[in-house]
Each structure stands twice: as C-alpha cells, then as structure tokens.
Amino acid sequence: MQDDNSPNDPFSWGYLIAAVGTLLALPLMHVILGWFVFYL
C-alpha cells in the first residue's frame, strides 16, 4: 500500500483549485450577468 501524502499531489491540487474556482465563479457569474442584463 502506497502512503505518500506529498503536498504536490496533482489530484488534490486539481480538486482544490476546481472547488475554489467553482465557489468563486458561481456568485461572480450572477453579478456579471446581472450587470450585463442591466446595461442592455
């Protein structure tokens, strides 16, 4: 059994970046769409 919890694990970093990106993109998407619709 391999037990290597290295800080540069591509899978853990990929999931972390994806989670943060999603959490940031969801509210920002609504704000951008809101401004876009407001200025049409």
Distance bins in CASP14 RR format, pairs under 12 A and 6 or more apart:
PFRMAT RR
TARGET T0000
AUTHOR 0000-0000-0000
RMODE 2
METHOD distances of the structure
MODEL  1
2 9 0 0 0 0 0 1 0 0 0 0 0
4 11 0 0 0 0 0 1 0 0 0 0 0
4 12 0 0 0 0 0 1 0 0 0 0 0
5 11 0 0 0 0 0 1 0 0 0 0 0
5 12 0 0 0 0 1 0 0 0 0 0 0
6 12 0 0 0 0 1 0 0 0 0 0 0
6 13 0 0 0 0 0 1 0 0 0 0 0
7 13 0 0 0 0 1 0 0 0 0 0 0
7 16 0 0 0 0 0 1 0 0 0 0 0
8 14 0 0 0 0 0 1 0 0 0 0 0
8 16 0 0 0 0 0 1 0 0 0 0 0
9 15 0 0 0 0 1 0 0 0 0 0 0
9 16 0 0 0 0 1 0 0 0 0 0 0
10 16 0 0 0 0 0 1 0 0 0 0 0
10 17 0 0 0 0 0 1 0 0 0 0 0
10 18 0 0 0 0 0 1 0 0 0 0 0
11 17 0 0 0 0 0 1 0 0 0 0 0
11 18 0 0 0 0 0 1 0 0 0 0 0
12 18 0 0 0 0 0 1 0 0 0 0 0
12 19 0 0 0 0 0 1 0 0 0 0 0
13 19 0 0 0 0 0 1 0 0 0 0 0
13 20 0 0 0 0 0 1 0 0 0 0 0
14 20 0 0 0 0 1 0 0 0 0 0 0
14 21 0 0 0 0 0 1 0 0 0 0 0
14 22 0 0 0 0 0 1 0 0 0 0 0
15 21 0 0 0 0 0 1 0 0 0 0 0
15 22 0 0 0 0 0 1 0 0 0 0 0
16 22 0 0 0 0 0 1 0 0 0 0 0
16 23 0 0 0 0 0 1 0 0 0 0 0
17 23 0 0 0 0 0 1 0 0 0 0 0
17 24 0 0 0 0 0 1 0 0 0 0 0
17 25 0 0 0 0 0 1 0 0 0 0 0
18 24 0 0 0 0 0 1 0 0 0 0 0
18 25 0 0 0 0 0 1 0 0 0 0 0
19 25 0 0 0 0 0 1 0 0 0 0 0
19 26 0 0 0 0 0 1 0 0 0 0 0
20 26 0 0 0 0 0 1 0 0 0 0 0
21 27 0 0 0 0 0 1 0 0 0 0 0
21 28 0 0 0 0 1 0 0 0 0 0 0
21 29 0 0 0 0 0 1 0 0 0 0 0
22 28 0 0 0 0 0 1 0 0 0 0 0
22 29 0 0 0 0 0 1 0 0 0 0 0
23 29 0 0 0 0 0 1 0 0 0 0 0
24 30 0 0 0 0 0 1 0 0 0 0 0
24 31 0 0 0 0 0 1 0 0 0 0 0
24 32 0 0 0 0 0 1 0 0 0 0 0
25 31 0 0 0 0 0 1 0 0 0 0 0
25 32 0 0 0 0 1 0 0 0 0 0 0
25 33 0 0 0 0 0 1 0 0 0 0 0
26 32 0 0 0 0 0 1 0 0 0 0 0
26 33 0 0 0 0 0 1 0 0 0 0 0
27 33 0 0 0 0 0 1 0 0 0 0 0
27 34 0 0 0 0 0 1 0 0 0 0 0
28 34 0 0 0 0 0 1 0 0 0 0 0
28 35 0 0 0 0 0 1 0 0 0 0 0
29 35 0 0 0 0 0 1 0 0 0 0 0
29 36 0 0 0 0 0 1 0 0 0 0 0
30 36 0 0 0 0 0 1 0 0 0 0 0
30 37 0 0 0 0 0 1 0 0 0 0 0
31 37 0 0 0 0 0 1 0 0 0 0 0
31 38 0 0 0 0 0 1 0 0 0 0 0
32 38 0 0 0 0 0 1 0 0 0 0 0
32 39 0 0 0 0 0 1 0 0 0 0 0
33 39 0 0 0 0 0 1 0 0 0 0 0
33 40 0 0 0 0 0 1 0 0 0 0 0
34 40 0 0 0 0 1 0 0 0 0 0 0
END
